[in-house]
Amino acid sequence: MSPLIEIEELRSAKGPIILIDARAGADTRQRYDAGHLQGAQFADLDKDLALLPENAANGGRHPLPPIESFSKKLGEWGITPNSHVVVYDDKAAAFGGARLWWMLRAIGHKKVQVLNGGLKAAIDAGVPLSTEPYTATPVAAYPVPNSFAGTVDIEETGKAAKDSLKMVIDVRETPRYLGQMEPIDLIAGHIPGAENMPYTLNLDANGKYKSPEELKAAYEKLLGDVKPDEVIVHCGSGVTACHTLLGMDYAGIAGPKMYVGSWSEWSRRDLPIATEQK
């Protein structure tokens, strides 16, 4: 199953689909209430897809929630291992859309897709929005493994950034990577040795993912001789990194891992920081 679904495919899909609205921001619930896709349930990035950290120096600003809590939440959304789940947000999947896709894939769920172009694609296609909240019929907690697959910690990331046979990709905007600005975290810059490929380069002018062929060419050029399973992707706090992980999956590049703590953890640990282009 493709990690992306087009709005035309969603509108004509046969069989039940569990639709999740995973927008982010301080007023997310208000925006959901003001208009969402018919039948979409509300997901809170900070509460449902992350754990509020006591100290971002240990796990970053958006650490993964306890897997047992995620299991219960999936049950509340009516999701079973056989469910077809479609997720969207209002930033071309860069908020909760790709994050929930990645979390579901990381527990072994196969039938999950992200709406290509997000809410904007639906609005542009003339899909009417609903102001009625939707709540699914709960089911049993989702059977989950002991942990989320495909993650690495701060130590492994630091070692990989120094290894010519491995690669760490920072998907933040280049000015943040270069230390020219930092609107969220305490210190500007990047992990020494990390490459920069902003997640926005995954998108075309319409805010949709580029074709698999275009993405494959771009990432193969970046990776060179580095094998995909030796690649670690990170961002500011482990959210937009999922956008690139989805893009690589769409391009048929399997195996990259995520450093969930990302820059929000690294920059708070008194570790080396670089500001020059590698």
GUSE-790541 format. One record per residue (C-alpha): residue in three letters; x, y, z. Coordinates in steps of 0.1 Angstrom, whole numbers, plus 5000, padded with zeros to 4 digits. Each point is the difference from the previous one (the first is absolute). Example, Ala and Ser with C-alpha at 12.3 -4.5 7.8 and 13.67 -1.06 7.14 Angstrom:
REM GUSE-790541
ala512349555078 ser501450344993 
//
This chain:
REM GUSE-790541
met500050005000 ser501350344990 pro500750235030 leu498050274982 ile496450024988 glu498750264977 ile496750185008 glu498349844969 glu501049655013 leu498750095035 arg496750124987 ser499549684979 ala501449755025 lys498149685006 gly499749865035 pro500250175034 ile502850265006 ile500950145034 leu500950374993 ile502150205024 asp500550375001 ala503550065014 arg500550374997 ala502350185025 gly500250335018 ala498650185030 asp496550044985 thr499949664983 arg496749895016 gln498450324991 arg501049974964 tyr498849644999 asp496750115014 ala499750284974 gly500449754971 his501449654994 leu499449724976 gln496849815006 gly500549715024 ala503550115011 gln501049955036 phe502150265018 ala503649915010 asp502050225022 leu503750004991 asp501250105035 lys497649775019 asp499349704977 leu503249974979 ala502650125025 leu500750015037 leu500350345017 pro503650005011 glu501150105035 asn503450104985 ala500650034962 ala503649925007 asn498949645005 gly498049904969 gly499450334984 arg496850214997 his497949724985 pro501149675014 leu497949704990 pro497249915024 pro500149685020 ile499149734976 glu497349885023 ser498350344999 phe500250004962 ser498549665000 lys497050125020 lys499650314979 leu499849794968 gly497349795016 glu498150325009 trp500250104963 gly498649664990 ile503249894984 thr500849634998 pro502949834981 asn497749964970 ser498850364998 his500850224971 val501150335015 val500350334981 val501750305017 tyr500150364990 asp501150345014 asp500150354987 lys503850024993 ala500449754972 ala500649725026 ala502850195018 phe498150015033 gly498149705013 gly499249844966 ala503449844994 arg500749965037 leu496949785005 trp500849814968 trp503549935013 met498849905035 leu497549754985 arg502649854977 ala502449995029 ile497749765019 gly499449794969 his496850144986 lys500049974962 lys496750164988 val500750375007 gln500350284976 val500450385001 leu497850234978 asn502350154975 gly499750385002 gly498149985033 leu496950205008 lys500850254972 ala499849734974 ala496649905012 ile498750365001 asp501550074965 ala498149694987 gly496850155014 val499549755028 pro497650165025 leu501150035036 ser498149895031 thr499750185033 glu498649705018 pro502549825022 tyr500449634993 thr500649735025 ala500549644990 thr498749695018 pro502949905023 val501649654996 ala502549815021 ala503550155004 tyr502249944970 pro502449715003 val503450175000 pro503749885002 asn502250095029 ser501250324984 phe499850214968 ala502349864973 gly502550214980 thr501250245026 val503550095012 asp501350195030 ile502250305004 glu503249795004 glu499549804968 thr499150324981 gly503250175011 lys502149704990 ala498349974966 ala500650374992 lys503849935002 asp499949684980 ser500550024962 leu498049684995 lys497050155017 met498050324996 val498050245022 ile497550214982 asp498750325016 val496750104983 arg499650345015 glu500150324980 thr503650094989 pro500250325020 arg499349815032 tyr502549734990 leu502750274994 gly499250165033 gln498850324984 met496849995019 glu498249785026 pro496450085007 ile499249715023 asp503049855017 leu502650165023 ile503149984978 ala500450034962 gly502049774978 his500249634992 ile501649665009 pro503550014987 gly500249774970 ala496350014992 glu498850064965 asn497250254993 met497149934977 pro496950205011 tyr496749805000 thr498550274978 leu502049864971 asn497849705001 leu497150224987 asp499050154966 ala498750344995 asn496449895009 gly501049875034 lys499949634990 tyr502849755001 lys502149984969 ser499849684979 pro501749695013 glu502550034972 glu501050365008 leu500349915037 lys502049694993 ala502550194978 ala500450285026 tyr500649765029 glu502349774981 lys502150304991 leu500150105037 leu500849665013 gly502649904975 asp501549675011 val498450015035 lys497449725004 pro496550115009 asp500049805033 glu503150205010 val498150334998 ile498650195030 val497550284994 his499250285025 cys498550345002 gly499250235029 ser498049775022 gly499249684981 val496950124981 thr501050134966 ala502749734997 cys497149774994 his499250204969 thr503349904985 leu499749645012 leu496749984982 gly501550164969 met502849754999 asp497549715005 tyr498050144971 ala503150004979 gly500749645008 ile502950075024 ala499549775030 gly501949995033 pro500850355012 lys499550055037 met498950305021 tyr501750185028 val496950115019 gly501750245024 ser501450194971 trp501550355003 ser497950085030 glu501849745020 trp503550034985 ser500150385004 arg499249975037 arg502749745009 asp503250224998 leu501149804969 pro502150134971 ile498050234976 ala500950104965 thr498950304979 glu501849944967 gln498849804970 lys501549654999 
//
